[in-house]
Amino acid sequence: MEDFWVVVLAGLKVWVYLIVALLMVPAMFGFSLGISETYMKILVKTLEVNCLCDIFVCGFPGLIQRDDGSMEEALGELRRSRPKPPVGGDFTLSDCFYFYRRGIEDIVEDEVTQRFSSEELVSWNLLTRTNIDFQYISLKLTMVWGLGVFIRYCVLAPLRITLASIGLTWLVIGTTAVGFLPNWRLKSWLSDWVHVMCYRICARGLSCTIHYYNKPRKGGICVANHTSPIDIVILCNDGCYAMVGQSHGGLMGVLQRAMARSCPHIWFERADMKDRHLVAKRLTDHVNDNTKLPILIFPEGTCINNTSVMMFKKGSFEIGGTIYPVAIKYDPQFGDAFWNSAKYNMVSYLLRMMTSWAIVCNVWYLPAMTQQAGEDAVHFANRVKSAIAHRGGLVDLSWDGGLKRAKVKDMFKEEQQKMYSSMVVGSEEDTSSHSD
């Protein structure tokens, strides 16, 4: 029995030595030995051969096939295809069927709530089932899937959990230790080095493959679309930022408090977030201090499922300064990076990430943008949002991501009611022409 435990202990030592030599040390100094690249080539080839050949591919992106164009255009085309009623404007009783159909389509699959659940896959990736019922699965594919489960849970998961645990532990210990140093230049340099080193180790713990386009300029405010908490890990692999966000509890809260000891991150309580003046003042003070790191902000305020960009809160654009937009797009073929916080807590989410194939991400640094003369914060935020959506290949939506947890405001309901009313009654010119 003693010989057994000696062998186990020796195996664990070899396991740790291999992790440190082959993964941790290269990650700490920002280079690779080619292991991740080889793994990704094998993975891509495996998915191409097994998934694309043996699984029926869905030919449409969603459950509902909608007509192109707006509701006004569709209703106008419908009314032009029939004779106009002699009295009563453009409305006829048959218009009800069109509104019924559009209403049922929005209930089944509206463009807002579907952004708060995992995006639909075109084909199975041997990992995540989609809502489409595939009709054919071969015996070969079943065997490949079983082998994949063994590799992901018995080989990759222990390796990734070990790396992530080391990275997070070092982050807490390192930032706490640096926090006791006096506010000299050495403290700032050590803080940046600890942050970047630990983020790189954590990225290796998720098998992240990140492609950066256009090197960023330091300074100002960096704004990006938000899919996952690991967005921070993705961006900070390429440089250090000061974070801005809401204070959390649990594991996230431990990390936030440790990081704030060595770096001037800005964490707000939920009650403070509602005080826009307090938020704006703290952000302005940070931007005006040239000794502090550039700010990283996710103006959506919540995680969106990697298919779209939703409304940017205007508070980040009211403090002035230069905005550096960043577009982040994950490849869902290798794993679902979206965090559905209503369904999974942080630990469960990280375990899902560590049992996926990999996290593959593209990051585009866009040209700096400034507020134009006569442009208010809302239009400036929308312009930045549109640029990020266009570059990342995402859908540009004007809806507030706060609808993930809150009800629609009465103001928006009234606007929709007025729009429906104008479509039902018809334009004033058409109505007056009928009355003449």
KAVEN-V251200 format. One record per residue. N is the residue number from 1. RES is the residue in one small letter. BURIAL is 1 if it has 9 or more other C-alpha atoms within 8 Angstrom, else 0. Layout:
# KAVEN-V251200
N/RES/BURIAL  N/RES/BURIAL
This chain:
# KAVEN-V251200
1/m/0  2/e/0  3/d/0  4/f/0  5/w/0  6/v/0  7/v/0  8/v/0  9/l/0  10/a/0  11/g/0  12/l/0  13/k/0  14/v/0  15/w/0  16/v/0  17/y/0  18/l/1  19/i/1  20/v/1  21/a/1  22/l/1  23/l/1  24/m/1  25/v/1  26/p/1  27/a/1  28/m/1  29/f/0  30/g/0  31/f/0  32/s/1  33/l/0  34/g/0  35/i/0  36/s/1  37/e/0  38/t/0  39/y/0  40/m/0  41/k/0  42/i/0  43/l/1  44/v/0  45/k/0  46/t/1  47/l/1  48/e/1  49/v/0  50/n/1  51/c/1  52/l/1  53/c/0  54/d/1  55/i/1  56/f/1  57/v/0  58/c/0  59/g/0  60/f/0  61/p/0  62/g/0  63/l/0  64/i/0  65/q/0  66/r/0  67/d/0  68/d/0  69/g/0  70/s/0  71/m/0  72/e/0  73/e/0  74/a/1  75/l/1  76/g/0  77/e/0  78/l/0  79/r/1  80/r/0  81/s/0  82/r/0  83/p/0  84/k/0  85/p/1  86/p/0  87/v/0  88/g/0  89/g/1  90/d/1  91/f/1  92/t/0  93/l/0  94/s/0  95/d/0  96/c/0  97/f/0  98/y/1  99/f/0  100/y/0  101/r/0  102/r/0  103/g/0  104/i/0  105/e/1  106/d/1  107/i/0  108/v/0  109/e/1  110/d/1  111/e/0  112/v/0  113/t/1  114/q/1  115/r/1  116/f/1  117/s/0  118/s/1  119/e/1  120/e/0  121/l/0  122/v/0  123/s/1  124/w/1  125/n/1  126/l/0  127/l/0  128/t/0  129/r/0  130/t/0  131/n/0  132/i/0  133/d/0  134/f/0  135/q/0  136/y/0  137/i/1  138/s/0  139/l/0  140/k/0  141/l/1  142/t/1  143/m/0  144/v/1  145/w/1  146/g/0  147/l/0  148/g/1  149/v/1  150/f/1  151/i/1  152/r/1  153/y/1  154/c/1  155/v/1  156/l/1  157/a/1  158/p/1  159/l/1  160/r/1  161/i/1  162/t/1  163/l/1  164/a/1  165/s/0  166/i/1  167/g/1  168/l/1  169/t/0  170/w/1  171/l/1  172/v/1  173/i/1  174/g/1  175/t/1  176/t/1  177/a/0  178/v/1  179/g/1  180/f/0  181/l/0  182/p/0  183/n/0  184/w/0  185/r/0  186/l/0  187/k/1  188/s/1  189/w/0  190/l/1  191/s/1  192/d/1  193/w/0  194/v/1  195/h/1  196/v/1  197/m/1  198/c/1  199/y/1  200/r/1  201/i/1  202/c/1  203/a/1  204/r/1  205/g/1  206/l/1  207/s/1  208/c/1  209/t/1  210/i/1  211/h/0  212/y/1  213/y/0  214/n/0  215/k/0  216/p/0  217/r/0  218/k/0  219/g/0  220/g/1  221/i/1  222/c/1  223/v/1  224/a/1  225/n/1  226/h/1  227/t/1  228/s/1  229/p/0  230/i/0  231/d/1  232/i/0  233/v/1  234/i/1  235/l/1  236/c/1  237/n/1  238/d/0  239/g/0  240/c/1  241/y/1  242/a/1  243/m/1  244/v/1  245/g/0  246/q/1  247/s/1  248/h/0  249/g/0  250/g/0  251/l/0  252/m/1  253/g/1  254/v/1  255/l/1  256/q/1  257/r/0  258/a/1  259/m/1  260/a/1  261/r/1  262/s/1  263/c/1  264/p/0  265/h/1  266/i/1  267/w/1  268/f/1  269/e/0  270/r/0  271/a/0  272/d/1  273/m/1  274/k/0  275/d/0  276/r/1  277/h/0  278/l/0  279/v/1  280/a/1  281/k/0  282/r/1  283/l/1  284/t/1  285/d/0  286/h/0  287/v/1  288/n/0  289/d/0  290/n/0  291/t/0  292/k/1  293/l/1  294/p/1  295/i/1  296/l/1  297/i/1  298/f/1  299/p/1  300/e/1  301/g/1  302/t/1  303/c/1  304/i/1  305/n/1  306/n/1  307/t/1  308/s/1  309/v/1  310/m/1  311/m/1  312/f/1  313/k/1  314/k/1  315/g/1  316/s/1  317/f/1  318/e/0  319/i/1  320/g/0  321/g/0  322/t/1  323/i/1  324/y/1  325/p/1  326/v/1  327/a/1  328/i/1  329/k/1  330/y/1  331/d/1  332/p/0  333/q/0  334/f/1  335/g/1  336/d/1  337/a/1  338/f/1  339/w/1  340/n/1  341/s/0  342/a/0  343/k/0  344/y/1  345/n/0  346/m/1  347/v/0  348/s/0  349/y/1  350/l/0  351/l/0  352/r/0  353/m/1  354/m/1  355/t/1  356/s/1  357/w/1  358/a/1  359/i/1  360/v/1  361/c/1  362/n/1  363/v/1  364/w/1  365/y/1  366/l/1  367/p/0  368/a/0  369/m/1  370/t/0  371/q/1  372/q/0  373/a/0  374/g/0  375/e/0  376/d/0  377/a/1  378/v/1  379/h/0  380/f/1  381/a/1  382/n/1  383/r/0  384/v/1  385/k/1  386/s/1  387/a/1  388/i/1  389/a/1  390/h/1  391/r/1  392/g/1  393/g/0  394/l/1  395/v/1  396/d/1  397/l/0  398/s/0  399/w/0  400/d/1  401/g/1  402/g/0  403/l/1  404/k/0  405/r/0  406/a/0  407/k/0  408/v/0  409/k/0  410/d/0  411/m/0  412/f/0  413/k/1  414/e/0  415/e/0  416/q/0  417/q/0  418/k/0  419/m/0  420/y/0  421/s/0  422/s/1  423/m/1  424/v/0  425/v/1  426/g/1  427/s/0  428/e/0  429/e/0  430/d/1  431/t/1  432/s/0  433/s/0  434/h/1  435/s/0  436/d/0
